[in-house]
Amino acid sequence: MRTLYRASRVHTLGHPATGEWVLTDDRHVERVGTGEPPSADRTVELAGATIIPGFVDAHVHLTATGVRASRPEAGAVTSARGLIGIAASLQPGTAGITFLHGFDESKWDVPVLPEMADLDSVPNPLILARTDSHMSLANATALAQSGAADLPGIERDAAGDPTGVVKEQANDRLLQWFSDSLSEHEIEEFQLRAGALAAAMGITSLHEMSMPRAHGGRDLEILLRHQERLPVEVVPYVATTDVGYALDLGLGRIGGDLALDGSVGARTAHLTQPYPDSTGTGVRYHEDDGLFQFLHDAHLAGLQVGLHAIGDAAIEQAVSCWELVYQTLDSRERRHFRARRHRIEHFEMPTTAQTERAARLGLAASVQPAFDAEWGGEGQLYEQRLGETRASQMNPFRTLQERGIEIGAGSDSPITALDPMAGVAALEHHHDASQRFTRPEAIRLFTRGGARLARQEDKKGHLAPGAHADFAAYDEDPMTADLAGLRPVLTVSLGRDVYAS
């Protein structure tokens, strides 16, 4: 069926730059034009509206997004007491576990975490996941029942007793234990809820960062079985070093959020110099030999690879191991290597030399601009954890682009909101004025940039004949409007009207 969408303006993000209507078939754009429109089986009148290509969120955790959206917003809490109060008011899940995600003590009036006695005041198993998911708080019941109590990552006081702070392997175990408690139906519903939220934000494609170490393989397998039911297209990446597993699932991609380190907020991002308030330099999850072998095997298997690297030491490991792989290739194979656009997720603390080396290899950067808006300003989390000098140099988005690195943008939802307009605004108002993007540049990063990260630039991120019919219509022109609260009146994904206000 041919459908005509007629608006006041269409930004194609291609050539020609604008139009007045979009004609689609069942899945693709047939034409974009101006003047008298062609006939169609159905016409959707969008008088006064502006159409832009659908947003691509290049880094999302679907199930976790649905879980967070179904619970009170822990990010609004301003104290340890308030966090325990919300936890105590929650109805436990079907397995009796109380789970809440999203607290951020760096924004509290007094950034002191609850003590174990506070956590134990909740009688059932309690898991409170920090906003970055690299640290949780858990009471004694949860630690015992999950099997996390004796794993690395349990923080202990001077007497050797758990404080309730959980990181590393123990944190992974807690999160997987919670995930295992969910039924298949619950997981499907959480994923559908996240997909519907994406559509309501003008997102038509997202890159799912599946994490078996924290959620098991079942979460991804459920998604693959019912992904056609989701209102938006999903591009899955699986965070495993098991190349055969990814190939057996029919995936063309692997890694994604495969962690080389943790997060700045949890002090697990791997740094070359210690944290100012600690003697530690974070966590290193992989040894070089094993990482090289994985990257080598995955590349030769034809897979695109993604790696999670935030700290400068983690970025160094990623770039160095990729350089070793590159050195094993002949000149023809090196061209194919660059075309693969292997990704580094986050890439928050690169040195100038690391940026240059990554650019020479043709590596791509998957960035989260809202991280800078949330934690990059004066006195905010990055400065608290790293000091003023290191914090000021983080997330050099424009420098990455100017040095020739492919960049696409996402939210890392549920870490930050599944809201591309918030990401666009973050690019416009970066803490470092020299790293800011103009509005059109920022929108391209969340459309064409994300499409290029997944090597889908022929089908997504723009509106032209043969491209996927992925777009959103707004009452105000996103290229010039106030972005606060700006939401689409209509979202179309793969030719389907998937959201209407």
Buried (B, 14 or more C-beta within 10 A) or exposed (E): EBBBBBBBBBBBBBEEEBBBBBBBBEEBBBBBBEEEBEEBEEBBEBEEBBBBBBBBBBBBBBBBBBBBBEBBEBBEBEBBEBBBEBBEEBEBBEBEBBBBBBBBBBBBEEEEBBBBEBBBBBEBBBBBBBBBBBBBBBBBBBBEBBEBBEBEBBBEEEEEEBBBBBBBBBBBBBBBBBBEBBEEEBBBBBBBBBBBBBBBBBBBBBBBBBBBBBBBBBBBBBBBEEBEEBBBBBBBBBBBBBBEBBBEBEBBBBBBBBBBBBBBBBBBBBBBEEBEEEEEBBBBBBEEEEBBBBBBBBBEBEBBBBBBBBBBBBBBBBBBBBBBBBEEBEEEEBEEBBEBBBBBBBBBBBBEEBBBBBBBBBBBBBBBBBBBBBBBBEEBBBBBBBBEEBBBBBBBBBBBBEBEBBBBBBBBBBBBBBBBBBBBBBBBBBBBEEBBBEBBBBBBBBBBBBBBBBBBBEBBBBBBEEBBBBBBBBBEBBBEBEBEEBBBBBBBBBBBBBBEE
